Amino acid sequence: MKRTSMFIVVFFINITFALETVKNLDINKFMGKWFVIAAIPTFVEENCENAYDTYSLNQDGTISISYHAIKNGEKFNLRQKATIIDTTNKSKWSMQFVDPWIPFYSAPYEIIIIEEINYNFMVVGYPDNKYGWIMSRDNFMNDKTYNSILNKLKNTFNYDPKQFVKVNHNN
């Protein structure tokens, strides 16, 4: 009885914290440059300005991601490689660090919000809401759109909007 109860509790906790990702992501349309507007940053991203990612689809179906920023006044770059793990919707990926290379480590990458017509903005979520990234094709996002995204993150995905830190873009 105890094992069954424990299984049920763990099952429902996993359902509760699973993020619903976007449906039918057009992977080719998604590729290109995305500016980080706000984030619940990892330790690597703290104190970064002018942050953006560039996504490129590789011939083998993987995705190369180059992160660029200014950190403490110096250029800062990371290279990552993603593998699409949700082949139906293409919105759940597994990320690995290429430069610096971190063996045997992969991180989830879940696209949970996207502006559906032109792909002007998107949000990447993380299990248990530990991290999150609000991104845009431009290095500026108007307050109405930004607040709408924060409200959706709070009401649909149970994120705390106060945890998101805006990224300064001064160029």
GROMACS elastic network, one bead per residue, 0.5 to 0.9 nm:
[ bonds ]
;  ai    aj funct       b0    kb
    1     4     6  0.51828   500
    1     5     6  0.62108   500
    1     6     6  0.85798   500
    2     5     6  0.51304   500
    2     6     6  0.60618   500
    2     7     6  0.85427   500
    3     6     6  0.50586   500
    3     7     6  0.60748   500
    3     8     6  0.86086   500
    4     7     6  0.50752   500
    4     8     6  0.62142   500
    4     9     6  0.86740   500
    5     8     6  0.51383   500
    5     9     6  0.62284   500
    5    10     6  0.86621   500
    6     9     6  0.51172   500
    6    10     6  0.61540   500
    6    11     6  0.84576   500
    7    10     6  0.51628   500
    7    11     6  0.59406   500
    7    12     6  0.85963   500
    8    12     6  0.61810   500
    8    13     6  0.85404   500
    9    12     6  0.53132   500
    9    13     6  0.61273   500
    9    14     6  0.86467   500
   10    13     6  0.50497   500
   10    14     6  0.61689   500
   10    15     6  0.86581   500
   11    14     6  0.52448   500
   11    15     6  0.63531   500
   11    16     6  0.87045   500
   12    16     6  0.60067   500
   12    17     6  0.86202   500
   13    16     6  0.50107   500
   13    17     6  0.62489   500
   13    18     6  0.85336   500
   14    17     6  0.53216   500
   14    18     6  0.59690   500
   15    18     6  0.52378   500
   15    19     6  0.84658   500
   16    19     6  0.82066   500
   17   127     6  0.63973   500
   17   128     6  0.55832   500
   17   129     6  0.81251   500
   17   157     6  0.86004   500
   18   127     6  0.64304   500
   18   128     6  0.77169   500
   19   110     6  0.76293   500
   19   112     6  0.71144   500
   19   125     6  0.73689   500
   19   126     6  0.77166   500
   19   127     6  0.67330   500
   19   128     6  0.85429   500
   19   129     6  0.89029   500
   19   157     6  0.69356   500
   20    23     6  0.89577   500
   20   110     6  0.84807   500
   20   111     6  0.86656   500
   20   112     6  0.62635   500
   20   157     6  0.81374   500
   21    89     6  0.81625   500
   21    91     6  0.59643   500
   21    92     6  0.70466   500
   21   110     6  0.62236   500
   21   111     6  0.55225   500
   21   113     6  0.72218   500
   21   125     6  0.85533   500
   22    25     6  0.66179   500
   22    89     6  0.70638   500
   22    90     6  0.84523   500
   22    91     6  0.60268   500
   22    92     6  0.88413   500
   22   110     6  0.85438   500
   22   111     6  0.61684   500
   22   112     6  0.52586   500
   22   113     6  0.61336   500
   22   114     6  0.70718   500
   23    88     6  0.82571   500
   23    89     6  0.50249   500
   23    90     6  0.78268   500
   23    91     6  0.71670   500
   24    27     6  0.87249   500
   24    88     6  0.70394   500
   24    90     6  0.66611   500
   24    91     6  0.76984   500
   25    28     6  0.87935   500
   25    29     6  0.83531   500
   25    30     6  0.76072   500
   25    88     6  0.88934   500
   25    89     6  0.56648   500
   25    90     6  0.56254   500
   25    91     6  0.60902   500
   25   111     6  0.88230   500
   25   114     6  0.87299   500
   25   116     6  0.88710   500
   26    29     6  0.53746   500
   26    30     6  0.62069   500
   26    31     6  0.89957   500
   26    89     6  0.85291   500
   26    90     6  0.77915   500
   27    31     6  0.65085   500
   27    57     6  0.81034   500
   27    90     6  0.69863   500
   27    91     6  0.85975   500
   28    31     6  0.54546   500
   28    32     6  0.87598   500
   28    56     6  0.87783   500
   28    57     6  0.74271   500
   29    32     6  0.80521   500
   29   118     6  0.83182   500
   29   119     6  0.73947   500
   30    33     6  0.88944   500
   30    55     6  0.78993   500
   30   119     6  0.68290   500
   31    34     6  0.86977   500
   31    54     6  0.74864   500
   31    56     6  0.56679   500
   31    57     6  0.68852   500
   31    63     6  0.87509   500
   32    53     6  0.80862   500
   32    54     6  0.53266   500
   32    56     6  0.64979   500
   32   137     6  0.84833   500
   33    52     6  0.69178   500
   33    53     6  0.57382   500
   33    55     6  0.64080   500
   33   136     6  0.85367   500
   33   137     6  0.63352   500
   33   138     6  0.86946   500
   34    51     6  0.88569   500
   34    52     6  0.55176   500
   34    53     6  0.52422   500
   34    54     6  0.63251   500
   34    55     6  0.80251   500
   34   120     6  0.89002   500
   34   121     6  0.81374   500
   34   122     6  0.87679   500
   34   135     6  0.59018   500
   34   136     6  0.53794   500
   34   138     6  0.72899   500
   34   139     6  0.82491   500
   35    50     6  0.77816   500
   35    51     6  0.60907   500
   35    53     6  0.63706   500
   35    54     6  0.87482   500
   35   134     6  0.85184   500
   35   135     6  0.53425   500
   35   136     6  0.51861   500
   35   137     6  0.59631   500
   35   138     6  0.62329   500
   35   139     6  0.54053   500
   35   140     6  0.83001   500
   35   169     6  0.89037   500
   36    39     6  0.71968   500
   36    50     6  0.78685   500
   36    51     6  0.55144   500
   36    52     6  0.53273   500
   36    53     6  0.75580   500
   36   133     6  0.67408   500
   36   134     6  0.61204   500
   36   136     6  0.66776   500
   36   139     6  0.74913   500
   36   166     6  0.83704   500
   36   167     6  0.66036   500
   36   169     6  0.89995   500
   37    51     6  0.81257   500
   37    52     6  0.87028   500
   37   133     6  0.76068   500
   37   134     6  0.55322   500
   37   135     6  0.52182   500
   37   136     6  0.66237   500
   37   138     6  0.88378   500
   37   139     6  0.68444   500
   37   140     6  0.70312   500
   37   141     6  0.71759   500
   37   146     6  0.88157   500
   37   165     6  0.84813   500
   37   166     6  0.58066   500
   37   167     6  0.53862   500
   37   168     6  0.78413   500
   37   169     6  0.82789   500
   38    41     6  0.83747   500
   38   132     6  0.83181   500
   38   133     6  0.59713   500
   38   134     6  0.51711   500
   38   135     6  0.70887   500
   38   164     6  0.58441   500
   38   165     6  0.51445   500
   38   167     6  0.52512   500
   38   168     6  0.87635   500
   39    42     6  0.85455   500
   39    45     6  0.88067   500
   39   131     6  0.71895   500
   39   132     6  0.53914   500
   39   134     6  0.60725   500
   39   135     6  0.86087   500
   39   163     6  0.78998   500
   39   165     6  0.53053   500
   39   166     6  0.65650   500
   39   167     6  0.74482   500
   40   129     6  0.88068   500
   40   130     6  0.74046   500
   40   132     6  0.50814   500
   40   133     6  0.65422   500
   40   163     6  0.57968   500
   40   165     6  0.61738   500
   41    44     6  0.75841   500
   41    45     6  0.54740   500
   41    46     6  0.60034   500
   41   131     6  0.62792   500
   41   132     6  0.72422   500
   41   133     6  0.77885   500
   41   163     6  0.89574   500
   41   164     6  0.78408   500
   41   165     6  0.75131   500
   42    45     6  0.53480   500
   42    46     6  0.65895   500
   42   130     6  0.89587   500
   42   131     6  0.69609   500
   43    46     6  0.53953   500
   43    47     6  0.89799   500
   44    47     6  0.85930   500
   44    48     6  0.84897   500
   45    48     6  0.55428   500
   45    49     6  0.89017   500
   45    51     6  0.86886   500
   45    69     6  0.85850   500
   45    71     6  0.79590   500
   46    49     6  0.89801   500
   46    71     6  0.79133   500
   47    70     6  0.83204   500
   47    71     6  0.57970   500
   47    72     6  0.64842   500
   47   167     6  0.86000   500
   48    51     6  0.64939   500
   48    69     6  0.58898   500
   48    70     6  0.54459   500
   48    72     6  0.70421   500
   48    73     6  0.87674   500
   48    76     6  0.83157   500
   48   167     6  0.71735   500
   48   168     6  0.79650   500
   49    69     6  0.57184   500
   49    70     6  0.51081   500
   49    71     6  0.64015   500
   49    72     6  0.85424   500
   49    73     6  0.87772   500
   49   167     6  0.58060   500
   49   168     6  0.50758   500
   49   169     6  0.59827   500
   49   170     6  0.79202   500
   50    68     6  0.77694   500
   50    69     6  0.52786   500
   50    70     6  0.61441   500
   50    71     6  0.89566   500
   50   139     6  0.79261   500
   50   167     6  0.70308   500
   50   168     6  0.60628   500
   50   170     6  0.66576   500
   50   171     6  0.72243   500
   51    67     6  0.71946   500
   51    68     6  0.55711   500
   51    70     6  0.69960   500
   51   139     6  0.87925   500
   51   167     6  0.71913   500
   51   168     6  0.81626   500
   51   169     6  0.74560   500
   52    66     6  0.82470   500
   52    67     6  0.58481   500
   52    68     6  0.54808   500
   52    69     6  0.65703   500
   52   135     6  0.83603   500
   52   139     6  0.84149   500
   53    65     6  0.63584   500
   53    66     6  0.54174   500
   53    68     6  0.62995   500
   53    69     6  0.89084   500
   54    64     6  0.79584   500
   54    65     6  0.55317   500
   54    66     6  0.51897   500
   54    67     6  0.66803   500
   54    68     6  0.83303   500
   55    63     6  0.65568   500
   55    64     6  0.57461   500
   55    66     6  0.67956   500
   56    62     6  0.86159   500
   56    63     6  0.55680   500
   56    64     6  0.51539   500
   56    65     6  0.65814   500
   56    66     6  0.87393   500
   57    60     6  0.82843   500
   57    61     6  0.63799   500
   57    62     6  0.61877   500
   57    64     6  0.64413   500
   58    61     6  0.53774   500
   58    62     6  0.53403   500
   58    63     6  0.56375   500
   58    64     6  0.68649   500
   59    62     6  0.73674   500
   60    63     6  0.86920   500
   61    83     6  0.74602   500
   61    84     6  0.78084   500
   62    81     6  0.68311   500
   62    82     6  0.56474   500
   62    84     6  0.68304   500
   63    80     6  0.82903   500
   63    81     6  0.55722   500
   63    83     6  0.65184   500
   63    84     6  0.80983   500
   64    79     6  0.73592   500
   64    80     6  0.59913   500
   64    82     6  0.64848   500
   65    78     6  0.81771   500
   65    79     6  0.57974   500
   65    81     6  0.59208   500
   65    82     6  0.74890   500
   66    77     6  0.70292   500
   66    78     6  0.58299   500
   66    80     6  0.63320   500
   66    81     6  0.87053   500
   67    76     6  0.80087   500
   67    77     6  0.53795   500
   67    79     6  0.62591   500
   67    80     6  0.79548   500
   68    75     6  0.74255   500
   68    76     6  0.58354   500
   68    78     6  0.67955   500
   68    79     6  0.89525   500
   69    74     6  0.83077   500
   69    75     6  0.60238   500
   69    76     6  0.51433   500
   69    77     6  0.64748   500
   70    73     6  0.57603   500
   70    74     6  0.52922   500
   70    76     6  0.55365   500
   70    77     6  0.85583   500
   71    74     6  0.52994   500
   71    75     6  0.63072   500
   71    76     6  0.59238   500
   72    75     6  0.84623   500
   77    99     6  0.83740   500
   78    97     6  0.76467   500
   78    98     6  0.77580   500
   78    99     6  0.57261   500
   78   100     6  0.67915   500
   79    96     6  0.87987   500
   79    97     6  0.62320   500
   79    98     6  0.53249   500
   79   100     6  0.72176   500
   79   101     6  0.86691   500
   80    95     6  0.65790   500
   80    96     6  0.55571   500
   80    98     6  0.50232   500
   80    99     6  0.69002   500
   80   100     6  0.86648   500
   80   101     6  0.87567   500
   81    94     6  0.82746   500
   81    95     6  0.56902   500
   81    96     6  0.53184   500
   81    97     6  0.64475   500
   81    98     6  0.65311   500
   82    93     6  0.59827   500
   82    94     6  0.53746   500
   82    96     6  0.63153   500
   82    97     6  0.88831   500
   82   106     6  0.89707   500
   82   109     6  0.82994   500
   83    92     6  0.86484   500
   83    93     6  0.53997   500
   83    94     6  0.52161   500
   83    95     6  0.66096   500
   83    96     6  0.85154   500
   84    87     6  0.63443   500
   84    90     6  0.59833   500
   84    91     6  0.74042   500
   84    92     6  0.60962   500
   84    94     6  0.64749   500
   84    95     6  0.89510   500
   85    88     6  0.88768   500
   85    90     6  0.72045   500
   85    91     6  0.81913   500
   85    92     6  0.57118   500
   85    93     6  0.51922   500
   85    94     6  0.66069   500
   86    89     6  0.58874   500
   86    90     6  0.50819   500
   86    91     6  0.63778   500
   86    92     6  0.52293   500
   86    93     6  0.69818   500
   87    90     6  0.51155   500
   87    91     6  0.82390   500
   87    92     6  0.83307   500
   88    91     6  0.84853   500
   89    92     6  0.77547   500
   90    93     6  0.75012   500
   90   111     6  0.88797   500
   91   109     6  0.80296   500
   91   110     6  0.58643   500
   91   111     6  0.51689   500
   91   112     6  0.76380   500
   92   108     6  0.73410   500
   92   109     6  0.58440   500
   92   111     6  0.65259   500
   92   112     6  0.89658   500
   93   107     6  0.83805   500
   93   108     6  0.60401   500
   93   110     6  0.63080   500
   93   111     6  0.85236   500
   94   106     6  0.60679   500
   94   107     6  0.56603   500
   94   109     6  0.59151   500
   94   110     6  0.86606   500
   95   105     6  0.83757   500
   95   106     6  0.51463   500
   95   108     6  0.61543   500
   95   109     6  0.65272   500
   96   101     6  0.81407   500
   96   102     6  0.74406   500
   96   103     6  0.82266   500
   96   104     6  0.84050   500
   96   105     6  0.63134   500
   96   107     6  0.65890   500
   97   100     6  0.61844   500
   97   101     6  0.53009   500
   97   102     6  0.56744   500
   97   103     6  0.79935   500
   97   105     6  0.76868   500
   97   106     6  0.75085   500
   97   107     6  0.89487   500
   98   102     6  0.69710   500
   98   103     6  0.87684   500
   99   102     6  0.79019   500
  102   105     6  0.60834   500
  102   106     6  0.86024   500
  103   106     6  0.85139   500
  107   126     6  0.89230   500
  108   125     6  0.86878   500
  108   126     6  0.66457   500
  108   127     6  0.76897   500
  109   124     6  0.65627   500
  109   125     6  0.68568   500
  109   126     6  0.65993   500
  110   123     6  0.83702   500
  110   124     6  0.53646   500
  110   125     6  0.52580   500
  110   126     6  0.63995   500
  110   127     6  0.84757   500
  111   114     6  0.73789   500
  111   122     6  0.71896   500
  111   123     6  0.58847   500
  111   125     6  0.62076   500
  111   126     6  0.89602   500
  112   122     6  0.75953   500
  112   123     6  0.57673   500
  112   124     6  0.57996   500
  112   125     6  0.59827   500
  112   157     6  0.87168   500
  113   116     6  0.87745   500
  113   121     6  0.81081   500
  113   122     6  0.51992   500
  113   124     6  0.72114   500
  113   125     6  0.85632   500
  113   134     6  0.89971   500
  113   149     6  0.82522   500
  113   152     6  0.87921   500
  113   153     6  0.86973   500
  114   117     6  0.88611   500
  114   119     6  0.61961   500
  114   120     6  0.77288   500
  114   121     6  0.58104   500
  114   123     6  0.64611   500
  115   118     6  0.65746   500
  115   120     6  0.58022   500
  115   121     6  0.54580   500
  115   122     6  0.62809   500
  116   119     6  0.56233   500
  116   120     6  0.81714   500
  116   121     6  0.88066   500
  117   120     6  0.79805   500
  118   121     6  0.84770   500
  119   122     6  0.71287   500
  119   136     6  0.83751   500
  119   137     6  0.78439   500
  120   135     6  0.85774   500
  120   136     6  0.57182   500
  120   137     6  0.53483   500
  120   138     6  0.77975   500
  121   134     6  0.75253   500
  121   135     6  0.55592   500
  121   137     6  0.62619   500
  121   138     6  0.85124   500
  121   141     6  0.87183   500
  122   133     6  0.82655   500
  122   134     6  0.61011   500
  122   135     6  0.53188   500
  122   136     6  0.64010   500
  122   137     6  0.89089   500
  122   149     6  0.89484   500
  123   132     6  0.71829   500
  123   133     6  0.55158   500
  123   135     6  0.60201   500
  123   136     6  0.87507   500
  123   149     6  0.83002   500
  123   153     6  0.88883   500
  124   131     6  0.85898   500
  124   132     6  0.56675   500
  124   133     6  0.51228   500
  124   134     6  0.66926   500
  124   135     6  0.80184   500
  125   128     6  0.89543   500
  125   129     6  0.67166   500
  125   130     6  0.85240   500
  125   131     6  0.66454   500
  125   133     6  0.67202   500
  125   134     6  0.88959   500
  125   157     6  0.87780   500
  126   129     6  0.52513   500
  126   130     6  0.61304   500
  126   131     6  0.53985   500
  126   132     6  0.59675   500
  126   133     6  0.89031   500
  127   130     6  0.66323   500
  127   131     6  0.79374   500
  128   131     6  0.81878   500
  128   159     6  0.89195   500
  129   132     6  0.67710   500
  129   157     6  0.81452   500
  129   158     6  0.77957   500
  129   159     6  0.60651   500
  129   160     6  0.84428   500
  130   159     6  0.89022   500
  131   163     6  0.89414   500
  131   164     6  0.87979   500
  132   159     6  0.87071   500
  132   164     6  0.76025   500
  133   164     6  0.80711   500
  134   146     6  0.84375   500
  134   149     6  0.81404   500
  134   150     6  0.89777   500
  134   164     6  0.85848   500
  135   138     6  0.85060   500
  135   139     6  0.86332   500
  135   141     6  0.88916   500
  136   139     6  0.66786   500
  136   140     6  0.74761   500
  136   141     6  0.71104   500
  137   140     6  0.85270   500
  138   141     6  0.71536   500
  139   168     6  0.89590   500
  139   169     6  0.63269   500
  139   170     6  0.88524   500
  139   171     6  0.85108   500
  140   169     6  0.76993   500
  141   144     6  0.84084   500
  141   145     6  0.67566   500
  141   146     6  0.63338   500
  142   145     6  0.56580   500
  142   146     6  0.62453   500
  142   147     6  0.86900   500
  143   147     6  0.58777   500
  143   148     6  0.83160   500
  144   147     6  0.53522   500
  144   148     6  0.61055   500
  144   149     6  0.86904   500
  145   148     6  0.50579   500
  145   149     6  0.62300   500
  145   150     6  0.86965   500
  146   149     6  0.52045   500
  146   150     6  0.63101   500
  146   151     6  0.87289   500
  147   151     6  0.61081   500
  147   152     6  0.85945   500
  148   151     6  0.51216   500
  148   152     6  0.62739   500
  148   153     6  0.86193   500
  149   152     6  0.51068   500
  149   153     6  0.61022   500
  149   154     6  0.86005   500
  150   154     6  0.61739   500
  150   155     6  0.86121   500
  150   159     6  0.82268   500
  150   160     6  0.84056   500
  150   161     6  0.56347   500
  150   164     6  0.86909   500
  151   154     6  0.50853   500
  151   155     6  0.59920   500
  151   156     6  0.81726   500
  151   161     6  0.76044   500
  152   155     6  0.51409   500
  152   156     6  0.54217   500
  152   157     6  0.71698   500
  152   158     6  0.86734   500
  152   159     6  0.87817   500
  153   156     6  0.56208   500
  153   157     6  0.50250   500
  153   158     6  0.62512   500
  153   159     6  0.53508   500
  153   160     6  0.77123   500
  153   161     6  0.72500   500
  154   157     6  0.57441   500
  154   160     6  0.59065   500
  154   161     6  0.64059   500
  155   158     6  0.57797   500
  155   159     6  0.77688   500
  156   159     6  0.82112   500
  159   162     6  0.87574   500
  159   163     6  0.81853   500
  160   163     6  0.57818   500
  160   164     6  0.77948   500
  161   164     6  0.56723   500
  161   165     6  0.89971   500
  162   165     6  0.77730   500
